[in-house]
Amino acid sequence: MNRRSLLAASAVLALPALPRLARAQAAATMRLSHQYPPSHQVSRVIATFAETVKTRSNGAIDVQVYPAEQLARAAENFPGVARGAFEAAAAVNFQWGNTLPEMNAVTLPYVFSQLERIQKFPGSDAAKLLESLLEKRAVKNLMWLYTTRQAIFTSGKKPLIAVDDFKGMKIRGLNALTDNGLAAAGAAPSSMPGPDVPQALQSGVLDAGLTDVSAAVSRRYYEIQKFGTVAPWFCVFTHVYVNPRWFAGLKPEHRAIIEAAAREAEQQQIPITEKVAEDAVVELKAKGMALHLQTEAETEAWTKVMQPPVIQAFLKLAPENGQRVLDLLKQL
């Protein structure tokens, strides 16, 4: 075969691949970074969201999920999405800290831990206010995934039941804001990432732990701490956000598919999270941890001591919108 015939044959062979190449080039890629391991309930719901979007778009939208900080560290997600290094990420609401203090509102002690109110949060005026503040930070919120409303306070030597039980206890805190409540009870809080807490408890750096009940199972707190007090101390949402320029550049029908799948994910997450929490309490007991479920009287006593200093600090951090978001949450 001469050179001209060879080129002609190559061109013919290449023709069937052209439509496939065009489809691949037209596909919109959505790289989504988050910190949860694949087994976590939030991780599973995000994975389902990705499959739903791919199926409904006939492969035109490829949501590539990177769990367990495979794409970026948790602290790198916001700047990465805002700059457009990747398209989407998920964050726990209180991880915004002082950058966007209003995002802490749902996690303030005993402010927003009733299930019937949590169910109303996505799409509410409170959520819309937070979304507008996120847009000013160059990210667009996509969905609110309910993550927990049941905290567990673990300890090794004695259970933490009365407020006075916290005195002198070196305890894991969440962030500088909510740690004000633990300090008011006489504890010495030390904020640290969840994965670092078991080792700190084992080594004696911490006397007591604070996490949600499902994390106490996955991180095997029952092997380190004997006692656990389960309390509706906080609410945590994981929110998924995207780069607004990327999102605006999508076809309208693709934006509609993503947003519809996001609304479904928000609703799917609620019963899953509740079931995970129920199962976690059963498993912790089965593993030998002595659990105490906080009574209404104990909740009232803890609220009286721990809530006021946290709200005071919150309003100082967010003087413009702090009270407004609290008022909107109360309306739910």
C-alpha positions, 0 to 999 in steps of 0.5 A: 500500500502506498503512502496516499492509500495508507493516509486515506485508509487511516482517515476512513478508520478515524471517522467513526470515532469523531462523534464520540470525540465530540460528545466527550469534548462537550461533556461538562466536568464537575470535580467535587472535593470533600473530606468524608471517607466513602463509607460516611452517609454524606459521602454516599449521598454525594455519590448518589447525586453524582450518578443521578446527574450523569444518568439524567444528562445522558453522560453530558455532565460528569460529576467526579467525586474525590472523597477523603481529601483526595483532590484537596485538603479541607482548608483548600476547598474554598479557595480552590473552588473560588479560583476555579481550580476545580468546580465544586466542594463540600464543607461542614458549616462551622469550618467557615469560622471567622471567614463567614461567622454567620455559617456557625449559627446552626451549630450554636449550642441548643439553638437548632437541633429539633428535627422538624425545624431542620427539615424546613431549613433547605430553601428557607429564608435562613438558608437563602441569607447564608447563600447570599453571603456565600455568593459574596465570597465567590462561591454558589451554594448548591445544597444543604446536607443534614449531617448530625444533631446528636453530639456525644461527650465522651470521658474516661473516668466519670460521665459528663452529666451535670455542668459541674462535671466539666470542671478541669476537663481537657476536652476537644472543642469544635472551634473558637466560637463554640468553645466559649460554651465549654469554657463557661462550664469550667472545661479547657477546650482544645479545637482539633480535627476529628481524626486527631482526637482518638490519639489525643484521648489515648495519650492523655492530651485530652480527657474528654471528646466531643463529636457526633454519635456516628463518628464515635463509632467509626473512630472507635471511641468505645475502645478509648473512653468508657462513658458517653453522654448523648445530647442535642447540643448542636446541628451540623450541615454539610453544604456543597458549593460550586464555582459560580462562573462555571455554573453560569456557563453550563447549558440551562438544561444542565443547570436544571438537572444539577439543581433538581438532583441537589434538591433530592439529595437534601431530602434523601439525607435527612432519614439516612442521617437519623437512621445512622444516629440511631444505629450508632447509639445501639452499636456504642452500647453493644460495644460496652460504652456506658451511654447516658441520654440527656434529659430535658432538665439536663438540657435546660441546665447545660443551655443556661450555662453554655449558650449565652457566652457563645451567642454573645461571641457570635453576635460580636463576630457577625454584628451585621447579620448574626441576629438576623440569621438567628431570628430566621432560624427561630421562625422555622 
